[in-house]
Amino acid sequence: MISKKLTCIECPEGCRLTIDAENSKVIKITGNKCPKGESYAVAEIENPVRILTSTVLCQGLSLKMLSVRTDKPISKSMIFEAMKEIKKIKVKKSLNAGDIIVKDFLRLGVNLIATRKAE
């Protein structure tokens, strides 16, 4: 069994959580002052996810690099594979913030979107 400490980020309280887990499954959570802390702890231990932010190359546009992000969180275990794919992308057409660059990125059910305008 492992014991891990986290600071909950689900509400302004910032509770200091202690999570006991075994085989990547939560057994016990202490320190949370609201139910959000419990769900946050379970997600962070059993299936941590993150919004991926990065940049892609531009060709023939006003920008050399365009900031991008996934429109939904992806599993932390997929971050390195996703970054390898992002390095291969070159944007060659004008885009607005929020435009989809890659639909269903890596078949994860998320889109890779532009975070600013590129002309």
Buried (B, 14 or more C-beta within 10 A) or exposed (E): EEEEEBEBEBEEBEBEBBBBBEEEEBEEBBBBEEEBBBBBBBBBBEEEBEEBEBBBBBEEBEBEEBBBBBEEBBEEEBBEEBEEEBEEBEBEEBBEEEBEBBEEBBEBEBBBBBBEBBE
